[in-house]
């Protein structure tokens, strides 16, 4: 419930705006250097969403199964 934290938390809005400016600056710098931002699939520890058969992969270093958040972009 980020919106409640922004409303009631002390100094949260200031920190949130500072983080936004930092991320925007990094993106602008990399874009000026010719880099392109690409969105990739997100892996989760539990399956969710409307996918009937989620894509499953195994993270060897953590020894856990991970599930793709989008059935179209993980295969």
mmCIF file of the N, C-alpha and C atoms, coordinates in Angstrom:
data_MODEL
# 
_entry.id   MODEL 
# 
loop_
_atom_site.group_PDB 
_atom_site.id 
_atom_site.type_symbol 
_atom_site.label_atom_id 
_atom_site.label_alt_id 
_atom_site.label_comp_id 
_atom_site.label_asym_id 
_atom_site.label_entity_id 
_atom_site.label_seq_id 
_atom_site.pdbx_PDB_ins_code 
_atom_site.Cartn_x 
_atom_site.Cartn_y 
_atom_site.Cartn_z 
_atom_site.occupancy 
_atom_site.B_iso_or_equiv 
_atom_site.pdbx_formal_charge 
_atom_site.auth_seq_id 
_atom_site.auth_comp_id 
_atom_site.auth_asym_id 
_atom_site.auth_atom_id 
_atom_site.pdbx_PDB_model_num 
ATOM 1   N N  . UNK A 1 1  ? 0.829  -1.178  0.000   1.00 0.00 ? 1  UNK A N  1 
ATOM 2   C CA . UNK A 1 1  ? 0.000  0.000   0.000   1.00 0.00 ? 1  UNK A CA 1 
ATOM 3   C C  . UNK A 1 1  ? 0.879  1.249   0.000   1.00 0.00 ? 1  UNK A C  1 
ATOM 4   N N  . UNK A 1 2  ? 1.649  1.394   -1.053  1.00 0.00 ? 2  UNK A N  1 
ATOM 5   C CA . UNK A 1 2  ? 2.591  2.498   -1.188  1.00 0.00 ? 2  UNK A CA 1 
ATOM 6   C C  . UNK A 1 2  ? 1.910  3.856   -1.035  1.00 0.00 ? 2  UNK A C  1 
ATOM 7   N N  . UNK A 1 3  ? 0.690  3.974   -1.536  1.00 0.00 ? 3  UNK A N  1 
ATOM 8   C CA . UNK A 1 3  ? -0.004 5.267   -1.468  1.00 0.00 ? 3  UNK A CA 1 
ATOM 9   C C  . UNK A 1 3  ? -0.251 5.698   -0.031  1.00 0.00 ? 3  UNK A C  1 
ATOM 10  N N  . UNK A 1 4  ? -0.525 4.771   0.870   1.00 0.00 ? 4  UNK A N  1 
ATOM 11  C CA . UNK A 1 4  ? -0.720 5.124   2.279   1.00 0.00 ? 4  UNK A CA 1 
ATOM 12  C C  . UNK A 1 4  ? 0.603  5.535   2.919   1.00 0.00 ? 4  UNK A C  1 
ATOM 13  N N  . UNK A 1 5  ? 1.671  4.828   2.559   1.00 0.00 ? 5  UNK A N  1 
ATOM 14  C CA . UNK A 1 5  ? 2.976  5.169   3.082   1.00 0.00 ? 5  UNK A CA 1 
ATOM 15  C C  . UNK A 1 5  ? 3.383  6.568   2.645   1.00 0.00 ? 5  UNK A C  1 
ATOM 16  N N  . UNK A 1 6  ? 3.097  6.918   1.383   1.00 0.00 ? 6  UNK A N  1 
ATOM 17  C CA . UNK A 1 6  ? 3.422  8.257   0.877   1.00 0.00 ? 6  UNK A CA 1 
ATOM 18  C C  . UNK A 1 6  ? 2.618  9.329   1.601   1.00 0.00 ? 6  UNK A C  1 
ATOM 19  N N  . UNK A 1 7  ? 1.405  9.001   1.963   1.00 0.00 ? 7  UNK A N  1 
ATOM 20  C CA . UNK A 1 7  ? 0.520  9.972   2.602   1.00 0.00 ? 7  UNK A CA 1 
ATOM 21  C C  . UNK A 1 7  ? 0.858  10.171  4.080   1.00 0.00 ? 7  UNK A C  1 
ATOM 22  N N  . UNK A 1 8  ? 1.101  9.064   4.786   1.00 0.00 ? 8  UNK A N  1 
ATOM 23  C CA . UNK A 1 8  ? 1.289  9.138   6.235   1.00 0.00 ? 8  UNK A CA 1 
ATOM 24  C C  . UNK A 1 8  ? 2.743  9.100   6.689   1.00 0.00 ? 8  UNK A C  1 
ATOM 25  N N  . UNK A 1 9  ? 3.629  8.520   5.892   1.00 0.00 ? 9  UNK A N  1 
ATOM 26  C CA . UNK A 1 9  ? 5.017  8.365   6.305   1.00 0.00 ? 9  UNK A CA 1 
ATOM 27  C C  . UNK A 1 9  ? 5.781  9.682   6.303   1.00 0.00 ? 9  UNK A C  1 
ATOM 28  N N  . UNK A 1 10 ? 6.559  9.856   7.354   1.00 0.00 ? 10 UNK A N  1 
ATOM 29  C CA . UNK A 1 10 ? 7.349  11.071  7.477   1.00 0.00 ? 10 UNK A CA 1 
ATOM 30  C C  . UNK A 1 10 ? 8.562  10.986  6.545   1.00 0.00 ? 10 UNK A C  1 
ATOM 31  N N  . UNK A 1 11 ? 8.752  11.979  5.715   1.00 0.00 ? 11 UNK A N  1 
ATOM 32  C CA . UNK A 1 11 ? 9.864  12.072  4.763   1.00 0.00 ? 11 UNK A CA 1 
ATOM 33  C C  . UNK A 1 11 ? 9.813  11.030  3.653   1.00 0.00 ? 11 UNK A C  1 
ATOM 34  N N  . UNK A 1 12 ? 8.759  10.268  3.546   1.00 0.00 ? 12 UNK A N  1 
ATOM 35  C CA . UNK A 1 12 ? 8.664  9.228   2.521   1.00 0.00 ? 12 UNK A CA 1 
ATOM 36  C C  . UNK A 1 12 ? 8.531  9.850   1.138   1.00 0.00 ? 12 UNK A C  1 
ATOM 37  N N  . UNK A 1 13 ? 7.710  10.872  1.004   1.00 0.00 ? 13 UNK A N  1 
ATOM 38  C CA . UNK A 1 13 ? 7.528  11.512  -0.296  1.00 0.00 ? 13 UNK A CA 1 
ATOM 39  C C  . UNK A 1 13 ? 8.847  12.104  -0.793  1.00 0.00 ? 13 UNK A C  1 
ATOM 40  N N  . UNK A 1 14 ? 9.585  12.744  0.098   1.00 0.00 ? 14 UNK A N  1 
ATOM 41  C CA . UNK A 1 14 ? 10.880 13.327  -0.275  1.00 0.00 ? 14 UNK A CA 1 
ATOM 42  C C  . UNK A 1 14 ? 11.835 12.243  -0.784  1.00 0.00 ? 14 UNK A C  1 
ATOM 43  N N  . UNK A 1 15 ? 11.907 11.129  -0.081  1.00 0.00 ? 15 UNK A N  1 
ATOM 44  C CA . UNK A 1 15 ? 12.758 10.011  -0.481  1.00 0.00 ? 15 UNK A CA 1 
ATOM 45  C C  . UNK A 1 15 ? 12.291 9.415   -1.799  1.00 0.00 ? 15 UNK A C  1 
ATOM 46  N N  . UNK A 1 16 ? 10.997 9.281   -1.966  1.00 0.00 ? 16 UNK A N  1 
ATOM 47  C CA . UNK A 1 16 ? 10.424 8.735   -3.202  1.00 0.00 ? 16 UNK A CA 1 
ATOM 48  C C  . UNK A 1 16 ? 10.760 9.621   -4.397  1.00 0.00 ? 16 UNK A C  1 
ATOM 49  N N  . UNK A 1 17 ? 10.631 10.941  -4.238  1.00 0.00 ? 17 UNK A N  1 
ATOM 50  C CA . UNK A 1 17 ? 10.941 11.868  -5.321  1.00 0.00 ? 17 UNK A CA 1 
ATOM 51  C C  . UNK A 1 17 ? 12.436 11.878  -5.635  1.00 0.00 ? 17 UNK A C  1 
ATOM 52  N N  . UNK A 1 18 ? 13.269 11.781  -4.616  1.00 0.00 ? 18 UNK A N  1 
ATOM 53  C CA . UNK A 1 18 ? 14.716 11.722  -4.829  1.00 0.00 ? 18 UNK A CA 1 
ATOM 54  C C  . UNK A 1 18 ? 15.095 10.467  -5.605  1.00 0.00 ? 18 UNK A C  1 
ATOM 55  N N  . UNK A 1 19 ? 14.508 9.329   -5.243  1.00 0.00 ? 19 UNK A N  1 
ATOM 56  C CA . UNK A 1 19 ? 14.783 8.076   -5.959  1.00 0.00 ? 19 UNK A CA 1 
ATOM 57  C C  . UNK A 1 19 ? 14.340 8.183   -7.407  1.00 0.00 ? 19 UNK A C  1 
ATOM 58  N N  . UNK A 1 20 ? 13.172 8.791   -7.642  1.00 0.00 ? 20 UNK A N  1 
ATOM 59  C CA . UNK A 1 20 ? 12.659 8.959   -8.999  1.00 0.00 ? 20 UNK A CA 1 
ATOM 60  C C  . UNK A 1 20 ? 13.626 9.781   -9.845  1.00 0.00 ? 20 UNK A C  1 
ATOM 61  N N  . UNK A 1 21 ? 14.171 10.847  -9.274  1.00 0.00 ? 21 UNK A N  1 
ATOM 62  C CA . UNK A 1 21 ? 15.125 11.687  -10.008 1.00 0.00 ? 21 UNK A CA 1 
ATOM 63  C C  . UNK A 1 21 ? 16.419 10.934  -10.309 1.00 0.00 ? 21 UNK A C  1 
ATOM 64  N N  . UNK A 1 22 ? 16.881 10.119  -9.377  1.00 0.00 ? 22 UNK A N  1 
ATOM 65  C CA . UNK A 1 22 ? 18.100 9.338   -9.591  1.00 0.00 ? 22 UNK A CA 1 
ATOM 66  C C  . UNK A 1 22 ? 17.906 8.336   -10.719 1.00 0.00 ? 22 UNK A C  1 
ATOM 67  N N  . UNK A 1 23 ? 16.805 7.592   -10.676 1.00 0.00 ? 23 UNK A N  1 
ATOM 68  C CA . UNK A 1 23 ? 16.531 6.602   -11.723 1.00 0.00 ? 23 UNK A CA 1 
ATOM 69  C C  . UNK A 1 23 ? 16.374 7.283   -13.079 1.00 0.00 ? 23 UNK A C  1 
ATOM 70  N N  . UNK A 1 24 ? 15.688 8.415   -13.112 1.00 0.00 ? 24 UNK A N  1 
ATOM 71  C CA . UNK A 1 24 ? 15.511 9.160   -14.355 1.00 0.00 ? 24 UNK A CA 1 
ATOM 72  C C  . UNK A 1 24 ? 16.850 9.645   -14.896 1.00 0.00 ? 24 UNK A C  1 
ATOM 73  N N  . UNK A 1 25 ? 17.738 10.103  -14.023 1.00 0.00 ? 25 UNK A N  1 
ATOM 74  C CA . UNK A 1 25 ? 19.060 10.558  -14.439 1.00 0.00 ? 25 UNK A CA 1 
ATOM 75  C C  . UNK A 1 25 ? 19.883 9.420   -15.034 1.00 0.00 ? 25 UNK A C  1 
ATOM 76  N N  . UNK A 1 26 ? 19.826 8.252   -14.408 1.00 0.00 ? 26 UNK A N  1 
ATOM 77  C CA . UNK A 1 26 ? 20.550 7.084   -14.927 1.00 0.00 ? 26 UNK A CA 1 
ATOM 78  C C  . UNK A 1 26 ? 20.008 6.700   -16.294 1.00 0.00 ? 26 UNK A C  1 
ATOM 79  N N  . UNK A 1 27 ? 18.679 6.672   -16.429 1.00 0.00 ? 27 UNK A N  1 
ATOM 80  C CA . UNK A 1 27 ? 18.077 6.333   -17.719 1.00 0.00 ? 27 UNK A CA 1 
ATOM 81  C C  . UNK A 1 27 ? 18.472 7.335   -18.799 1.00 0.00 ? 27 UNK A C  1 
ATOM 82  N N  . UNK A 1 28 ? 18.436 8.627   -18.476 1.00 0.00 ? 28 UNK A N  1 
ATOM 83  C CA . UNK A 1 28 ? 18.802 9.659   -19.447 1.00 0.00 ? 28 UNK A CA 1 
ATOM 84  C C  . UNK A 1 28 ? 20.262 9.545   -19.858 1.00 0.00 ? 28 UNK A C  1 
ATOM 85  N N  . UNK A 1 29 ? 21.144 9.290   -18.889 1.00 0.00 ? 29 UNK A N  1 
ATOM 86  C CA . UNK A 1 29 ? 22.570 9.140   -19.188 1.00 0.00 ? 29 UNK A CA 1 
ATOM 87  C C  . UNK A 1 29 ? 22.817 7.959   -20.108 1.00 0.00 ? 29 UNK A C  1 
ATOM 88  N N  . UNK A 1 30 ? 22.213 6.821   -19.789 1.00 0.00 ? 30 UNK A N  1 
ATOM 89  C CA . UNK A 1 30 ? 22.405 5.634   -20.624 1.00 0.00 ? 30 UNK A CA 1 
ATOM 90  C C  . UNK A 1 30 ? 21.789 5.818   -22.010 1.00 0.00 ? 30 UNK A C  1 
ATOM 91  N N  . UNK A 1 31 ? 20.641 6.465   -22.099 1.00 0.00 ? 31 UNK A N  1 
ATOM 92  C CA . UNK A 1 31 ? 20.006 6.724   -23.399 1.00 0.00 ? 31 UNK A CA 1 
ATOM 93  C C  . UNK A 1 31 ? 20.883 7.643   -24.245 1.00 0.00 ? 31 UNK A C  1 
ATOM 94  N N  . UNK A 1 32 ? 21.518 8.636   -23.622 1.00 0.00 ? 32 UNK A N  1 
ATOM 95  C CA . UNK A 1 32 ? 22.408 9.547   -24.349 1.00 0.00 ? 32 UNK A CA 1 
ATOM 96  C C  . UNK A 1 32 ? 23.638 8.818   -24.883 1.00 0.00 ? 32 UNK A C  1 
ATOM 97  N N  . UNK A 1 33 ? 24.021 7.733   -24.226 1.00 0.00 ? 33 UNK A N  1 
ATOM 98  C CA . UNK A 1 33 ? 25.162 6.925   -24.672 1.00 0.00 ? 33 UNK A CA 1 
ATOM 99  C C  . UNK A 1 33 ? 24.762 5.879   -25.709 1.00 0.00 ? 33 UNK A C  1 
ATOM 100 N N  . UNK A 1 34 ? 23.476 5.835   -26.056 1.00 0.00 ? 34 UNK A N  1 
ATOM 101 C CA . UNK A 1 34 ? 23.007 4.909   -27.088 1.00 0.00 ? 34 UNK A CA 1 
ATOM 102 C C  . UNK A 1 34 ? 22.462 3.591   -26.576 1.00 0.00 ? 34 UNK A C  1 
ATOM 103 N N  . UNK A 1 35 ? 22.351 3.452   -25.262 1.00 0.00 ? 35 UNK A N  1 
ATOM 104 C CA . UNK A 1 35 ? 21.789 2.224   -24.712 1.00 0.00 ? 35 UNK A CA 1 
ATOM 105 C C  . UNK A 1 35 ? 20.269 2.246   -24.853 1.00 0.00 ? 35 UNK A C  1 
ATOM 106 N N  . UNK A 1 36 ? 19.677 1.058   -24.938 1.00 0.00 ? 36 UNK A N  1 
ATOM 107 C CA . UNK A 1 36 ? 18.230 0.915   -25.066 1.00 0.00 ? 36 UNK A CA 1 
ATOM 108 C C  . UNK A 1 36 ? 17.727 0.103   -23.882 1.00 0.00 ? 36 UNK A C  1 
ATOM 109 N N  . UNK A 1 37 ? 16.684 0.595   -23.223 1.00 0.00 ? 37 UNK A N  1 
ATOM 110 C CA . UNK A 1 37 ? 16.094 -0.131  -22.099 1.00 0.00 ? 37 UNK A CA 1 
ATOM 111 C C  . UNK A 1 37 ? 15.165 -1.205  -22.628 1.00 0.00 ? 37 UNK A C  1 
ATOM 112 N N  . UNK A 1 38 ? 15.362 -2.429  -22.141 1.00 0.00 ? 38 UNK A N  1 
ATOM 113 C CA . UNK A 1 38 ? 14.554 -3.561  -22.578 1.00 0.00 ? 38 UNK A CA 1 
ATOM 114 C C  . UNK A 1 38 ? 13.882 -4.162  -21.354 1.00 0.00 ? 38 UNK A C  1 
ATOM 115 N N  . UNK A 1 39 ? 12.581 -4.387  -21.451 1.00 0.00 ? 39 UNK A N  1 
ATOM 116 C CA . UNK A 1 39 ? 11.860 -5.024  -20.355 1.00 0.00 ? 39 UNK A CA 1 
ATOM 117 C C  . UNK A 1 39 ? 11.881 -6.533  -20.553 1.00 0.00 ? 39 UNK A C  1 
ATOM 118 N N  . UNK A 1 40 ? 12.287 -7.237  -19.534 1.00 0.00 ? 40 UNK A N  1 
ATOM 119 C CA . UNK A 1 40 ? 12.336 -8.688  -19.591 1.00 0.00 ? 40 UNK A CA 1 
ATOM 120 C C  . UNK A 1 40 ? 11.322 -9.297  -18.648 1.00 0.00 ? 40 UNK A C  1 
ATOM 121 N N  . UNK A 1 41 ? 11.172 -10.588 -18.716 1.00 0.00 ? 41 UNK A N  1 
ATOM 122 C CA . UNK A 1 41 ? 10.212 -11.258 -17.837 1.00 0.00 ? 41 UNK A CA 1 
ATOM 123 C C  . UNK A 1 41 ? 10.667 -11.203 -16.381 1.00 0.00 ? 41 UNK A C  1 
ATOM 124 N N  . UNK A 1 42 ? 9.710  -11.208 -15.485 1.00 0.00 ? 42 UNK A N  1 
ATOM 125 C CA . UNK A 1 42 ? 9.988  -11.203 -14.058 1.00 0.00 ? 42 UNK A CA 1 
ATOM 126 C C  . UNK A 1 42 ? 9.709  -12.588 -13.498 1.00 0.00 ? 42 UNK A C  1 
ATOM 127 N N  . UNK A 1 43 ? 10.635 -13.101 -12.724 1.00 0.00 ? 43 UNK A N  1 
ATOM 128 C CA . UNK A 1 43 ? 10.451 -14.414 -12.119 1.00 0.00 ? 43 UNK A CA 1 
ATOM 129 C C  . UNK A 1 43 ? 10.018 -14.252 -10.671 1.00 0.00 ? 43 UNK A C  1 
ATOM 130 N N  . UNK A 1 44 ? 9.087  -15.122 -10.239 1.00 0.00 ? 44 UNK A N  1 
ATOM 131 C CA . UNK A 1 44 ? 8.528  -15.070 -8.890  1.00 0.00 ? 44 UNK A CA 1 
ATOM 132 C C  . UNK A 1 44 ? 8.674  -16.424 -8.214  1.00 0.00 ? 44 UNK A C  1 
ATOM 133 N N  . UNK A 1 45 ? 8.668  -16.419 -6.905  1.00 0.00 ? 45 UNK A N  1 
ATOM 134 C CA . UNK A 1 45 ? 8.801  -17.654 -6.137  1.00 0.00 ? 45 UNK A CA 1 
ATOM 135 C C  . UNK A 1 45 ? 7.512  -18.468 -6.101  1.00 0.00 ? 45 UNK A C  1 
ATOM 136 N N  . UNK A 1 46 ? 6.353  -17.832 -6.360  1.00 0.00 ? 46 UNK A N  1 
ATOM 137 C CA . UNK A 1 46 ? 5.083  -18.564 -6.383  1.00 0.00 ? 46 UNK A CA 1 
ATOM 138 C C  . UNK A 1 46 ? 4.375  -18.258 -7.700  1.00 0.00 ? 46 UNK A C  1 
ATOM 139 N N  . UNK A 1 47 ? 3.692  -19.243 -8.292  1.00 0.00 ? 47 UNK A N  1 
ATOM 140 C CA . UNK A 1 47 ? 2.975  -18.972 -9.535  1.00 0.00 ? 47 UNK A CA 1 
ATOM 141 C C  . UNK A 1 47 ? 1.762  -18.097 -9.274  1.00 0.00 ? 47 UNK A C  1 
ATOM 142 N N  . UNK A 1 48 ? 1.446  -17.242 -10.223 1.00 0.00 ? 48 UNK A N  1 
ATOM 143 C CA . UNK A 1 48 ? 0.290  -16.371 -10.059 1.00 0.00 ? 48 UNK A CA 1 
ATOM 144 C C  . UNK A 1 48 ? -0.226 -15.922 -11.403 1.00 0.00 ? 48 UNK A C  1 
ATOM 145 N N  . UNK A 1 49 ? -1.319 -15.207 -11.407 1.00 0.00 ? 49 UNK A N  1 
ATOM 146 C CA . UNK A 1 49 ? -1.886 -14.715 -12.656 1.00 0.00 ? 49 UNK A CA 1 
ATOM 147 C C  . UNK A 1 49 ? -2.814 -15.720 -13.287 1.00 0.00 ? 49 UNK A C  1 
ATOM 148 N N  . UNK A 1 50 ? -3.163 -15.467 -14.529 1.00 0.00 ? 50 UNK A N  1 
ATOM 149 C CA . UNK A 1 50 ? -4.157 -16.284 -15.210 1.00 0.00 ? 50 UNK A CA 1 
ATOM 150 C C  . UNK A 1 50 ? -3.543 -17.418 -16.015 1.00 0.00 ? 50 UNK A C  1 
ATOM 151 N N  . UNK A 1 51 ? -2.238 -17.547 -16.028 1.00 0.00 ? 51 UNK A N  1 
ATOM 152 C CA . UNK A 1 51 ? -1.597 -18.611 -16.813 1.00 0.00 ? 51 UNK A CA 1 
ATOM 153 C C  . UNK A 1 51 ? -1.955 -19.972 -16.221 1.00 0.00 ? 51 UNK A C  1 
ATOM 154 N N  . UNK A 1 52 ? -2.515 -20.843 -17.042 1.00 0.00 ? 52 UNK A N  1 
ATOM 155 C CA . UNK A 1 52 ? -2.915 -22.170 -16.572 1.00 0.00 ? 52 UNK A CA 1 
ATOM 156 C C  . UNK A 1 52 ? -1.689 -23.032 -16.276 1.00 0.00 ? 52 UNK A C  1 
ATOM 157 N N  . UNK A 1 53 ? -0.667 -22.933 -17.148 1.00 0.00 ? 53 UNK A N  1 
ATOM 158 C CA . UNK A 1 53 ? 0.570  -23.678 -16.949 1.00 0.00 ? 53 UNK A CA 1 
ATOM 159 C C  . UNK A 1 53 ? 1.727  -22.680 -16.952 1.00 0.00 ? 53 UNK A C  1 
ATOM 160 N N  . UNK A 1 54 ? 2.147  -22.207 -15.798 1.00 0.00 ? 54 UNK A N  1 
ATOM 161 C CA . UNK A 1 54 ? 3.211  -21.200 -15.766 1.00 0.00 ? 54 UNK A CA 1 
ATOM 162 C C  . UNK A 1 54 ? 4.540  -21.786 -16.195 1.00 0.00 ? 54 UNK A C  1 
ATOM 163 N N  . UNK A 1 55 ? 5.383  -20.956 -16.800 1.00 0.00 ? 55 UNK A N  1 
ATOM 164 C CA . UNK A 1 55 ? 6.740  -21.346 -17.140 1.00 0.00 ? 55 UNK A CA 1 
ATOM 165 C C  . UNK A 1 55 ? 7.520  -21.490 -15.841 1.00 0.00 ? 55 UNK A C  1 
ATOM 166 N N  . UNK A 1 56 ? 8.201  -22.615 -15.673 1.00 0.00 ? 56 UNK A N  1 
ATOM 167 C CA . UNK A 1 56 ? 8.951  -22.878 -14.444 1.00 0.00 ? 56 UNK A CA 1 
ATOM 168 C C  . UNK A 1 56 ? 10.421 -23.036 -14.792 1.00 0.00 ? 56 UNK A C  1 
ATOM 169 N N  . UNK A 1 57 ? 11.288 -22.418 -14.008 1.00 0.00 ? 57 UNK A N  1 
ATOM 170 C CA . UNK A 1 57 ? 12.728 -22.601 -14.141 1.00 0.00 ? 57 UNK A CA 1 
ATOM 171 C C  . UNK A 1 57 ? 13.305 -22.808 -12.745 1.00 0.00 ? 57 UNK A C  1 
ATOM 172 N N  . UNK A 1 58 ? 14.512 -23.344 -12.690 1.00 0.00 ? 58 UNK A N  1 
ATOM 173 C CA . UNK A 1 58 ? 15.133 -23.614 -11.392 1.00 0.00 ? 58 UNK A CA 1 
ATOM 174 C C  . UNK A 1 58 ? 16.362 -22.738 -11.226 1.00 0.00 ? 58 UNK A C  1 
ATOM 175 N N  . UNK A 1 59 ? 16.466 -22.059 -10.089 1.00 0.00 ? 59 UNK A N  1 
ATOM 176 C CA . UNK A 1 59 ? 17.631 -21.229 -9.763  1.00 0.00 ? 59 UNK A CA 1 
ATOM 177 C C  . UNK A 1 59 ? 18.586 -22.115 -8.976  1.00 0.00 ? 59 UNK A C  1 
ATOM 178 N N  . UNK A 1 60 ? 19.684 -22.512 -9.620  1.00 0.00 ? 60 UNK A N  1 
ATOM 179 C CA . UNK A 1 60 ? 20.601 -23.466 -8.993  1.00 0.00 ? 60 UNK A CA 1 
ATOM 180 C C  . UNK A 1 60 ? 21.275 -22.908 -7.745  1.00 0.00 ? 60 UNK A C  1 
ATOM 181 N N  . UNK A 1 61 ? 21.733 -21.663 -7.777  1.00 0.00 ? 61 UNK A N  1 
ATOM 182 C CA . UNK A 1 61 ? 22.451 -21.098 -6.636  1.00 0.00 ? 61 UNK A CA 1 
ATOM 183 C C  . UNK A 1 61 ? 21.568 -21.009 -5.395  1.00 0.00 ? 61 UNK A C  1 
ATOM 184 N N  . UNK A 1 62 ? 20.289 -20.712 -5.588  1.00 0.00 ? 62 UNK A N  1 
ATOM 185 C CA . UNK A 1 62 ? 19.359 -20.622 -4.458  1.00 0.00 ? 62 UNK A CA 1 
ATOM 186 C C  . UNK A 1 62 ? 18.613 -21.927 -4.210  1.00 0.00 ? 62 UNK A C  1 
ATOM 187 N N  . UNK A 1 63 ? 18.719 -22.859 -5.160  1.00 0.00 ? 63 UNK A N  1 
ATOM 188 C CA . UNK A 1 63 ? 18.027 -24.145 -5.094  1.00 0.00 ? 63 UNK A CA 1 
ATOM 189 C C  . UNK A 1 63 ? 16.518 -23.975 -4.899  1.00 0.00 ? 63 UNK A C  1 
ATOM 190 N N  . UNK A 1 64 ? 15.913 -23.089 -5.718  1.00 0.00 ? 64 UNK A N  1 
ATOM 191 C CA . UNK A 1 64 ? 14.465 -22.882 -5.672  1.00 0.00 ? 64 UNK A CA 1 
ATOM 192 C C  . UNK A 1 64 ? 13.910 -22.834 -7.090  1.00 0.00 ? 64 UNK A C  1 
ATOM 193 N N  . UNK A 1 65 ? 12.650 -23.215 -7.228  1.00 0.00 ? 65 UNK A N  1 
ATOM 194 C CA . UNK A 1 65 ? 11.949 -23.069 -8.497  1.00 0.00 ? 65 UNK A CA 1 
ATOM 195 C C  . UNK A 1 65 ? 11.392 -21.651 -8.591  1.00 0.00 ? 65 UNK A C  1 
ATOM 196 N N  . UNK A 1 66 ? 11.436 -21.066 -9.792  1.00 0.00 ? 66 UNK A N  1 
ATOM 197 C CA . UNK A 1 66 ? 10.877 -19.749 -10.031 1.00 0.00 ? 66 UNK A CA 1 
ATOM 198 C C  . UNK A 1 66 ? 9.875  -19.834 -11.168 1.00 0.00 ? 66 UNK A C  1 
ATOM 199 N N  . UNK A 1 67 ? 8.868  -18.979 -11.140 1.00 0.00 ? 67 UNK A N  1 
ATOM 200 C CA . UNK A 1 67 ? 7.790  -18.983 -12.118 1.00 0.00 ? 67 UNK A CA 1 
ATOM 201 C C  . UNK A 1 67 ? 7.756  -17.648 -12.852 1.00 0.00 ? 67 UNK A C  1 
ATOM 202 N N  . UNK A 1 68 ? 7.475  -17.714 -14.139 1.00 0.00 ? 68 UNK A N  1 
ATOM 203 C CA . UNK A 1 68 ? 7.440  -16.503 -14.941 1.00 0.00 ? 68 UNK A CA 1 
ATOM 204 C C  . UNK A 1 68 ? 6.129  -15.771 -14.727 1.00 0.00 ? 68 UNK A C  1 
ATOM 205 N N  . UNK A 1 69 ? 6.209  -14.423 -14.667 1.00 0.00 ? 69 UNK A N  1 
ATOM 206 C CA . UNK A 1 69 ? 5.021  -13.605 -14.445 1.00 0.00 ? 69 UNK A CA 1 
ATOM 207 C C  . UNK A 1 69 ? 4.194  -13.447 -15.714 1.00 0.00 ? 69 UNK A C  1 
ATOM 208 N N  . UNK A 1 70 ? 4.783  -13.685 -16.885 1.00 0.00 ? 70 UNK A N  1 
ATOM 209 C CA . UNK A 1 70 ? 4.073  -13.535 -18.141 1.00 0.00 ? 70 UNK A CA 1 
ATOM 210 C C  . UNK A 1 70 ? 4.298  -14.753 -19.013 1.00 0.00 ? 70 UNK A C  1 
ATOM 211 N N  . UNK A 1 71 ? 3.271  -15.427 -19.403 1.00 0.00 ? 71 UNK A N  1 
ATOM 212 C CA . UNK A 1 71 ? 3.442  -16.648 -20.179 1.00 0.00 ? 71 UNK A CA 1 
ATOM 213 C C  . UNK A 1 71 ? 3.933  -16.378 -21.600 1.00 0.00 ? 71 UNK A C  1 
ATOM 214 N N  . UNK A 1 72 ? 3.828  -15.139 -22.077 1.00 0.00 ? 72 UNK A N  1 
ATOM 215 C CA . UNK A 1 72 ? 4.254  -14.843 -23.445 1.00 0.00 ? 72 UNK A CA 1 
ATOM 216 C C  . UNK A 1 72 ? 5.716  -14.490 -23.560 1.00 0.00 ? 72 UNK A C  1 
ATOM 217 N N  . UNK A 1 73 ? 6.314  -13.919 -22.515 1.00 0.00 ? 73 UNK A N  1 
ATOM 218 C CA . UNK A 1 73 ? 7.684  -13.438 -22.655 1.00 0.00 ? 73 UNK A CA 1 
ATOM 219 C C  . UNK A 1 73 ? 8.743  -14.334 -22.026 1.00 0.00 ? 73 UNK A C  1 
ATOM 220 N N  . UNK A 1 74 ? 8.375  -15.476 -21.472 1.00 0.00 ? 74 UNK A N  1 
ATOM 221 C CA . UNK A 1 74 ? 9.352  -16.315 -20.794 1.00 0.00 ? 74 UNK A CA 1 
ATOM 222 C C  . UNK A 1 74 ? 9.830  -17.499 -21.628 1.00 0.00 ? 74 UNK A C  1 
ATOM 223 N N  . UNK A 1 75 ? 9.184  -17.773 -22.683 1.00 0.00 ? 75 UNK A N  1 
ATOM 224 C CA . UNK A 1 75 ? 9.585  -18.950 -23.465 1.00 0.00 ? 75 UNK A CA 1 
ATOM 225 C C  . UNK A 1 75 ? 10.510 -18.601 -24.571 1.00 0.00 ? 75 UNK A C  1 
# 
